[in-house]
Amino acid sequence: MITIEDVRTRFISDGQAQLIADHWNPVYPTMRRILDIVIKAQRAADRPTVDVAKLELVRRELGQLDRGTFNGCTRSPGHFSVYHALRHVDKVLKLTYSGDPDKGAIYRLAGVLADTNAQTDAAASTYFASERQAGIPQQTVDRSHADRADSGQRERGGR
């Protein structure tokens, strides 16, 4: 079960975090159930139609996202990743029977995650662009020795 604190970042507001938690918490057990059913059926099948190992990875990472222990890379602390949640929810949607009464709730969760992911990407791009702009001093270009190549250019076969 995720909380606002699990989801909130400098680019995700409390309101967005609450919306994600409100959609995630009731739908996660359903997604888990769907994955369990499909994995069990695929293991029993003579010729599996999906990669069971990949489904097990999706199930494990959804559990980590739910507990807030997901690591997107080996150096990062455990957290809830909107991007990875969206990727995994999309995979569950592809497995879900079209007549499943909970499929609409999964679609709504995917929509909230997609909207938040887009807003987060835009906010992060703006933030980091302004940081780069503020942190890079204006430099002049010295063209007085343009006819002479540096040692790297000579080694690479330039001038």
C-alpha positions as CSV (number, residue, x, y, z in Angstrom):
1,M,0.0,0.0,0.0
2,I,1.5,3.3,-1.1
3,T,1.2,6.6,0.6
4,I,1.6,10.2,-0.5
5,E,5.1,10.2,1.0
6,D,6.1,7.2,-1.1
7,V,5.1,8.9,-4.3
8,R,5.9,12.6,-3.7
9,T,9.1,14.0,-5.2
10,R,10.2,17.6,-6.0
11,F,8.3,17.2,-9.3
12,I,5.2,15.4,-8.0
13,S,2.9,17.5,-5.9
14,D,0.9,16.2,-2.9
15,G,-2.2,16.3,-5.0
16,Q,-0.8,14.2,-7.8
17,A,0.7,11.8,-5.2
18,Q,-2.7,11.4,-3.5
19,L,-4.4,10.8,-6.8
20,I,-1.9,8.0,-7.7
21,A,-2.2,6.5,-4.2
22,D,-6.1,6.6,-4.5
23,H,-6.0,4.8,-7.8
24,W,-3.1,2.4,-7.0
25,N,-4.1,1.0,-3.7
26,P,-7.5,-0.6,-4.7
27,V,-6.1,-1.8,-8.1
28,Y,-2.8,-3.4,-7.0
29,P,-4.4,-6.6,-5.5
30,T,-6.3,-7.0,-8.8
31,M,-3.2,-6.7,-10.9
32,R,-1.4,-9.1,-8.6
33,R,-4.3,-11.6,-8.9
34,I,-4.3,-11.3,-12.7
35,L,-0.5,-11.9,-12.9
36,D,-0.8,-14.9,-10.5
37,I,-3.5,-16.5,-12.7
38,V,-1.7,-16.0,-15.9
39,I,1.7,-17.2,-14.5
40,K,0.0,-20.3,-13.1
41,A,-1.8,-21.1,-16.3
42,Q,1.4,-20.5,-18.4
43,R,3.4,-22.8,-16.2
44,A,0.9,-25.6,-16.7
45,A,0.6,-25.1,-20.5
46,D,2.4,-27.4,-22.8
47,R,3.4,-24.4,-25.0
48,P,3.4,-21.2,-23.1
49,T,2.3,-18.2,-25.1
50,V,4.1,-15.6,-23.0
51,D,7.5,-15.4,-21.3
52,V,6.8,-16.6,-17.7
53,A,10.1,-15.2,-16.4
54,K,9.2,-11.7,-17.6
55,L,5.8,-11.9,-16.0
56,E,7.4,-13.0,-12.7
57,L,9.7,-9.9,-13.0
58,V,6.6,-7.7,-13.5
59,R,4.9,-9.2,-10.5
60,R,8.0,-8.8,-8.3
61,E,8.6,-5.2,-9.4
62,L,4.9,-4.3,-8.9
63,G,5.3,-5.6,-5.3
64,Q,8.4,-3.6,-4.8
65,L,6.6,-0.5,-6.1
66,D,3.7,-1.1,-3.7
67,R,6.1,-1.5,-0.8
68,G,8.3,1.5,-1.9
69,T,11.4,-0.7,-2.2
70,F,11.8,-0.5,-6.0
71,N,15.3,0.3,-7.2
72,G,15.4,1.6,-10.7
73,C,19.1,1.3,-10.7
74,T,21.6,-0.3,-8.3
75,R,22.7,3.0,-6.8
76,S,19.3,4.5,-6.1
77,P,17.4,4.0,-2.8
78,G,14.1,2.3,-2.8
79,H,11.2,4.5,-4.0
80,F,8.0,4.5,-6.1
81,S,8.8,5.2,-9.7
82,V,5.9,6.6,-11.8
83,Y,7.6,5.6,-15.0
84,H,8.2,2.0,-14.0
85,A,4.7,1.7,-12.5
86,L,3.3,2.8,-15.8
87,R,5.4,0.3,-17.8
88,H,4.3,-2.6,-15.5
89,V,0.6,-1.5,-15.4
90,D,0.6,-1.5,-19.2
91,K,2.0,-5.0,-19.3
92,V,-0.8,-6.1,-16.9
93,L,-3.4,-4.4,-19.2
94,K,-2.2,-6.5,-22.1
95,L,-2.8,-9.7,-20.2
96,T,-6.2,-8.8,-18.7
97,Y,-9.3,-10.4,-20.2
98,S,-11.4,-7.8,-21.9
99,G,-14.5,-8.8,-19.9
100,D,-12.7,-8.4,-16.5
101,P,-14.8,-6.0,-14.4
102,D,-11.6,-4.4,-12.9
103,K,-10.0,-3.6,-16.3
104,G,-11.6,-0.1,-16.2
105,A,-9.9,0.7,-12.9
106,I,-6.6,-0.5,-14.3
107,Y,-7.0,1.8,-17.3
108,R,-7.8,4.7,-15.0
109,L,-4.6,4.0,-13.0
110,A,-2.6,3.9,-16.2
111,G,-4.1,7.2,-17.3
112,V,-3.2,8.9,-14.0
113,L,0.3,7.5,-14.2
114,A,0.7,8.6,-17.8
115,D,-0.5,12.1,-17.0
116,T,1.8,12.4,-14.0
117,N,4.7,10.9,-16.0
118,A,4.3,13.5,-18.7
119,Q,4.0,16.4,-16.2
120,T,7.0,15.1,-14.3
121,D,9.1,14.9,-17.5
122,A,8.1,18.5,-18.5
123,A,8.9,19.9,-15.0
124,A,12.2,18.1,-14.8
125,S,13.3,19.2,-18.2
126,T,12.4,22.8,-17.4
127,Y,14.1,22.6,-14.0
128,F,17.4,21.1,-15.3
129,A,17.5,23.4,-18.3
130,S,17.3,26.5,-16.1
131,E,19.9,25.0,-13.7
132,R,22.3,24.4,-16.6
133,Q,21.7,27.9,-18.0
134,A,22.4,29.5,-14.6
135,G,25.4,27.3,-13.9
136,I,27.3,27.7,-17.2
137,P,29.3,31.0,-17.5
138,Q,29.4,32.7,-20.9
139,Q,32.7,31.9,-22.6
140,T,34.4,33.6,-25.6
141,V,36.0,31.6,-28.3
142,D,39.7,32.2,-29.1
143,R,40.2,31.9,-32.8
144,S,43.7,33.4,-32.9
145,H,45.3,29.9,-33.5
146,A,42.6,28.3,-35.7
147,D,45.2,27.1,-38.2
148,R,47.0,24.9,-35.6
149,A,45.5,21.7,-34.4
150,D,45.7,20.3,-30.9
151,S,47.4,17.0,-30.3
152,G,44.1,15.1,-30.3
153,Q,43.3,16.3,-33.8
154,R,46.7,15.2,-35.1
155,E,46.3,11.7,-33.6
156,R,42.9,11.3,-35.1
157,G,44.2,12.3,-38.5
158,G,42.7,15.8,-38.5
159,R,44.5,18.9,-39.8
